[in-house]
């Protein structure tokens, strides 16, 4: 339960001078003081249905609708139109011919519903600040609710959420026999407390029950919005009716959690990145179970947040969850062993980045030192400053001849280095049966290398569970076993910016694995990481902090969640990418990265710099990894620039192909 606000300086949503005019403040409870982590209150009953079916069997199929009907029937039947939780469950059992037996009782089911209420109820940040101000000013506070729960139950919920409630200060319709809408519950409250209506201000979210109902008792009232969008970039904006039960809950949890983020980048982490982690680990749990996986190996660095979440919420709480490991494997750490394993040396080209590289950089990427091949490099007349694109359809003849020679004449020391890689993979369990690897994904080159190395050294093929793969990855993954949660050949999302955001803000902030060595005690083989300075990457750390907060908030509800569609999981991030606020386009766009070349996410020069040097514009667009923000900052006009750029580029490439 959230009981403390991160920032107490926020301006109250109700003017202080209005509050100061009254000595007594009464609050509605649900959707005013308390917010549930479900989009609609009735969604709770469908989560309860999942629990009851699991506990008591198929007789509780359809419980959600039947629970709603039972309450409606009791309200119509009772003269006061009020009912208690016990009455609702007794009616449900009678109407559906369910006989009480052992643990299966109406009272037990009612207690399960209340336990769920306790899990999903959290304070409403905006109203909590109003409540706290009233407490500090010494005002007498009451709680008035139209509800089937008892005053004692409501008192528990309020105190769990950080309020200081006394059961004697709570007025509930089912106990008093009157509701707020009629005005009679307010009148009963005034009479019982010996108050004049002019002393009291009531605050609530229902226009008919709280605003008009209190006025029938001559009490002044303030109507507050039931739903407040706390998000800068909401999930599936405008698509409430298209969401599943779990997706609605995700939207509600993230919206409620975002109210507690005072730091803008933590807020972005909560809104845009935690849904991605949540959706993927739910999918991963399901796929691992379907495929009989006994062990999951999460690959550093990109699977860091996925690993931490899976460990905390599945491995620690589910007896049949696969065991997990966090292994330090990268393309760079595998290339040498892969090169020594493959028959056709040119297969190594598929594992290279697209940027042109010098011959020294090419050898370094494979794991070789240039000094060991100086004579051969000179023989093939390759200069130090020449650059070659290893991903060209036809490899440069000079580079091809050099790699062919090296492939046939590898110095012995490189076989020894490769042996450490192979032993590390065995040590981490990659060769064990029913084992799968977990990776963020994209091109599939790491799986291509890993499987070739494992099979060549007596190991098993290993399936991969990817967050996403890019269109075109099938060339490398042909014949391999893999599953992907997002993107892929059928995906219509502009992949470029989405991929770069995930690559920059999801991984652990450590250097990439460049190789392996024997530990000082000689017992284990340990990874050797590149030295990398993340001291200036404060924004990324704050985004991850917010992401972890959102993930914790979602799973702490205890709801039996099953599935989030990938397009829903990254919908908020796409909102940031396609339609960023200018302050985010600037602050995130200015972040510097190195990806073969130095670049900023989206940092155009002034327009005047491009007017006389249009070539610079072309170069800067090519370097930018967030073109939507690049064009937005350049032209100051909100428009889906990235989509337009991709569309124009595709048409250009298509025309070029047929010329």
KATAZI-V545078 format. One record per pair of residues at least 6 apart in sequence whose C-alpha atoms are under 6 Angstrom apart, sorted by the first residue. I is the first residue (numbers start at 1). J is the second residue. Records with the same first field share a line. If there is no record, write none. Layout:
I: J  J
//
This chain:
3: 161  162
6: 260
22: 199  200
23: 139  199
24: 139  140  141  199  200
25: 141  200  201  202
26: 141  142  143  202
27: 143  202  203
28: 143  144  145  204
29: 145
31: 226
32: 204  205
33: 123  124  127
34: 122  123  124
35: 121  122  123  124
36: 120  121
37: 120  252  253
38: 249  252
39: 248  249  252
45: 64
46: 64
49: 63  64
53: 60
70: 88  92
71: 88
75: 81  82
80: 177
82: 174
83: 148  174
84: 148
85: 148  149
89: 106
90: 106
119: 557
120: 557
122: 161
123: 161
142: 169
143: 170
144: 170  171
145: 172
146: 172  173  179
148: 174
151: 167  170
152: 167
155: 165  167
173: 179
178: 184  185
179: 185
180: 209  213
181: 209  213
182: 213
183: 213  214  216  217
187: 217
197: 218  219
201: 220  221
202: 221
203: 221  222
204: 210  223  224
205: 223  224  225  226
211: 221  223
230: 255  258  259
231: 255
233: 572
234: 572
235: 251  571  572
236: 571
246: 561
247: 564
253: 554
258: 267
261: 267
265: 542  543
266: 542  543  546
267: 546
269: 543  544  546  547
270: 546  547  550
272: 572  573
273: 547
274: 547  550  551
275: 569
276: 569  570
279: 564  569
293: 434  435
294: 322  434
295: 322  323  324  435
296: 324  435  436  437
297: 324  325  326  437  438
298: 326  437  438
299: 326  327  439
300: 327  328
301: 507  508
302: 440  507
303: 439
304: 507  508
315: 321
330: 513
331: 446
332: 514
333: 513  514  515
335: 366
336: 366  367
337: 418
338: 449  453
349: 390  391
351: 445
354: 391
356: 387  388  389
357: 387  388
358: 386  387
360: 370
380: 398
424: 525
431: 459  460
436: 462  463  464
437: 464
438: 464  465
439: 466
440: 466  467
441: 466  467  468  469
442: 468  469  470
443: 469  470  473
444: 473  477
451: 461
463: 481  482
464: 482
465: 482  483  484
466: 484
467: 484  485  486
468: 484  485  486  487
469: 487  488
470: 488
471: 488  489
486: 566
497: 625  626
505: 540
511: 529  530  531  532
512: 529  530
513: 528  529
514: 528  529
515: 527  528
516: 526  527  528
517: 525  526
518: 525
519: 525  526
578: 628  640
585: 629
589: 601  602  603
590: 600  603
591: 600  601
592: 599  600
593: 599
601: 624  625  626
602: 624  626  629  630
603: 630
604: 630
610: 617
627: 642
628: 641  642
//
